[in-house]
Each structure stands twice: as structure tokens, then as C-alpha cells.
Amino acid sequence: MYVCWYNYGGQPAVAVPQSLAAAPVPPLVPQPVPALHHQAPAEYLIPVSPQTVLTHLGVPRKRGSEELMSHGAMVTNGTGLSPQLQGEMNDAKKVKLDSGANPPSRVVHIRSLPHEAAETDIVQLGMPFGKMTNVLVLKQKNQAFLEFQDESAAINMVSYYQTNPAQVRLKPCYVQFSNHKELKTDASHSFQNANAQAALQAAQAVMVSGNADEQTTILRVIVDNVLYPVTLEVLHQLFSRFGKVLKIITFTKNNTFQALIQFSDPISATTAKASLDGQNIYNGCNTLKIDYSKLTNLNVKYNNDKSRDFTRPDLPSGDPALDQLQMGGAPGMVTSPFTAVPGFGAASPTAISAAVAQGGGVPMAGFGMASPGAFGAAARLGMPLAAQGGSSVILVSNLDEEKVTPDALFTLFGVYGDVHRVKILFNKKDNALVQMADPHQAQLAITYLDKVRVWGKNIRVAQSRHAVVQMPKEGQPDAGLTKDFVNSPLHRFKRPGSKNCQNIFPPSAVLHLSNIPASVTEEQIQSWFSDYGAVRAFKFFQKDRKMALVQMSSVDEAIHALIGMHNKQVGENSHLRVSFSKSTI
């Protein structure tokens, strides 16, 4: 007989054979066990004396049920895993040996889930076995817990999936009993609780009906009070939180934006409707009204910004032509709802509303932009609806083809969002395509940079009908006109809640400098910036000398200085950061 301890310090576990109680103490040298076909042991078994075990291990620790909600580095199901999971194969090996470690429980533990797994996916695994009372998804761990009303249902589920491997979104996962007898959640996880209850209620509705095929998988979505653009990408990110979205068709009817969204299963559709119906995409606007569609399947012919079949990436776009240069604005081009309001400038999208955030915080890039505060006033003025559509790609025209480079556009447009790709058109080098991280950042760049004077010419910035900026194919001549910046360390908004999100201003003659080393003097800074024009004023911040303001003689010169000086190395490990300021000197 072997008694096994698990060492939480990251060391291999050891086992103590009772027959060796009086044996001499051997050295602690792990002996690897030969790998078995399709499985391997979860730990090393080392015959040592009890004295050695007590000397090297100390007293085993009993963990409380509160660790179930831990978000630390350790897997907290009490199954004896090492702190770091070494890939799916190691996870699979451990599960095969751990499957009998815990006695039967109403709570089932699911591991090795895909990152996009949602509560609805977990509920669907348990539906054939009985009524479920709670579900919890730990996305950071790629794990979940599912609680049944009766222990017999959990036993049937574990037994079934041991012989018929479970899959979630086509990825194998592993099912076993949890050592917790019940699943407890608290108020700090209210967003998860709301998702869980919606998924459980949807599953119960399907189970009561007795036939999931009778339940529709297609939702009809109407967006009212539109003040910010609603795009197919935004809808996909929002609705895919509740299950696998197969197809989306968007259209305008009776002057309102509408969409048809097809899920892979009725539970996901029901959960999405229960969670999002009547909620706002943004605070105070873009209200979702959701109902079931009578359609049984969506017929998508083209993959573009109006329709998408996510199961058919081979579909044509239906519009292969390049963007037309229309100075008055292309059809469907989104304009800021605040550009015509004096003093408002362009309010950026506010954080996702609390109701939508119940879905788990909605970590959608660009949605954390802070509003300058004019949102409510503009809404009361009854601003016209923004045109529908929207793309992450913007078309920049009337550039100085002798001076423009992908890096210069990356720096300038990076003030208003994270630039992923830049392409200067080969046959028309005074035009370029700039792909932002999302449509909302693209809209910010359009609002702030359209008609701005750059290199002596008023550039035009408008939305493109391209969904992405294509990189040149291998062997295709490009002459350095296309560049990918996705992994650039210079993105300003990659961290949610960054202060950069709260300091977005139109181009101005005053520039804000930060990350200035203590060794750099005012004279040095003025000398650097004088290469781009006349420096009218300069001052360090009184409380923080790492920051300063510099005023150029014009906005044009300030733009050139920002392009030239942002990320300039000014110390051994320091690079200057430059942005536009609303302050004056």
C-alpha cells in the first residue's frame, strides 16, 4: 500500500510504502516511471521512510473551500496538480490518474477548456444527465465547475465522459469529480453569477420542452438610440460571450440598425437574449432589443462588413475593388455624433455599461476610452443617428509621398489607438490604409485627424471598406510600404484602464512630454524640438520633473515634432513619450 502526498512547492510528489518504515533513509533522487501508451503518471513514486517524508515534506496542508474562487497561480480544485500545467498532454495524463482520486460529488470539475469557453458550453455538457444548479467558469485556468441537483447525475456524467471523451468547441476536455461537495460563489463574482443563471435557465427551458430542435438558434437584434457605430465585429465580440456564433447578417430597416445572429445551439441563443435584451452597448445609448427569429438558417453569400459566415472563411467579399476616394465621405461612413456641437469635439466611446459588463467585464479593445463628459448633453440635444457600418481600417489621402512612411503614420495615428498595420498604396503613394485595433479607435482617428495639416498638406481621413490591411504575399514587391505593428511595444492603449485612455486630445501646439531622465536639461529638450520648428515655451512639471510641456509655434510644427520625437532614446534605458496636451504654458 502506498500513501501519497502532493507537494505544493512545485517538487515531485513522493509515496511512502508502509513496509519500509524501518528501512534506512535513501537519498531523495526521483526515479522516472516509464511512459505508458496514451498516458503517463502524474507524479514520481519514490520509496522512502516515513522519517524522510516528515523531514522533507513537513505537515500536509488542508485547503479551505474559499480557494475555489482563488485567482492565483495554483489550480485550486484540490486534485493535487502541480502549480504549472505543462500543456494539454500533461493535463490529459494527470486526469487519467486523478479520475478516481476524489469520491463522488454533486460538483463536477472540467479541465483543459478552450479559452473562449462560456457557461453555455459547460451547461450543454451536463444537460443529458439531469438538472444543474450552478456553474462556474474560471477562464484564467481554462477550467470550470458544474453542480448538479443530484449526485447520481454527476456520477453518470463522469462515468460517461471517461469512456466518451468530452469536447467543447471541438477541443477535448477532461471531466472528473471535484473534492467540493457544493459550489459556492460570492457577490464579488456577480457578473459570473448572472451569466451562470442565464445559462442554467436557458438549459432548463430547453429540457422542459423536451426537444432542442424546436428552439430557434437565430436572434433578431434591433439597436435603438444609436450614437456610436455598431459593426459586425462589435456584435460578434459581444454575442460570442454566450456561445459559438455561426453567422451574422446586418442591415438597415425603417432607418434602424438590425442584425440576425445565428448561434450553434438554442441554449446559447436563449442565454444571449436573457442577458442582453434591453441593455446598452455603451452608457446611455445603443440599446439592444432582442427577439427570436422565425428563420431556421441564415444564408450568407459574402464575408464582408455587412455579413459573415464564420464557418465558411472561403466565401468572397463581394466587393473586391479598392476604396473609392470620395472627399465627401464614402457611403456608410461613420461620423462622430459630436462634431457639429460647439465645444464638444468628439466624445469617445465610454466604458461598456454595467449591465453588459455583467457578462464578464467585456475586455474589448478600445471600449475603455474615457468620455470628455459631453455625452449626456449631446444626447439631450437629440443628435442625429450615426450612419451604420464601421471598419477598423481607415483611408488616409493627400499625404506628402516624399515624406510619408509606415512608421510616421504609426506614430501619428497611434495617439488615438493601437495601430496594427499600415500600407502605403504602391501605385498612389499619397494614399495609405491604416488598420486600428477596433472600429472605435478608427473613428477617433478620423474625428481628430481629418483635415489636419501634415507636411504642409491637409490630409483626409475616412473609413475604408476593407476589413483588414493585407500583408504582401511572399515574393511580391512592396518596397517597405507595408508594415505590421501588432506586436509593437509602443502601443499606448494595450493595458485596459491606462491613463492614456483618459488623455486623448486633438492636435495642439502644446505637447506633453513624459519619461524624461533626471540628467536631461531644458536646454537639451529645446534643442531637440527646435529641429521641427520654433519652441515658444517650455516648463517642467513642479511635482514631477519626469514630465514637461513644450509649446511649438504652430499645430503643424507640433505634429511634426511628435512624429519625430516620440520614442526618441534620451537615456540609457529611457525613451521619450510625446502626446498632444490640452494645457497651456
Secondary structure, 3 states (H helix, E strand, C coil): CEEECCCCCCCCCCEEEHHHCCCCCCCCCCCCCCCECCECCCCCCCECCHHHHHHHHCCCCCCCHHHHHCCCCCCCCCCCCCCCCCHHHHHHHHHHHHCCCCCCCCEEEEECCCCCCCHHHHHHHHHHHCCEEEEEEECCCCEEEEEECCHHHHHHHHHHHHHCCEEECCEEEEEEECCCCCCCCCHHHHHHHHHHHHHHHHHHHHHHHCCHHHCCCEEEEEEECCCCCCCHHHHHHHHHHHCCEEEEEEEEECCEEEEEEEECCHHHHHHHHHHHCCCEEECCEEEEEEEECCCCCCCCCCCCCCEEECCCCCCCCCCCCCCCCCCCCCCCCCCCCCCCCCCCCCCCCCCECHHHHCCCCCCCCCCCCCCCCCHHHHHHCCCCCCCCCCCCEEEEECCCCCCCCHHHHHHHHCCCCCEEEEEECCCCCCCEEEEECCHHHHHHHHHHHCCCEECCEECEEEECCCCCCCCCCCCCCCCCCEEECCCCCCCCCCCCCCHHHHCCCCCCCEEEEECCCCCCCHHHHHHHHHHHCCEEEEEECCCCCCCEEEEECCHHHHHHHHHHHCCCEEECCEECEEEECCCCC
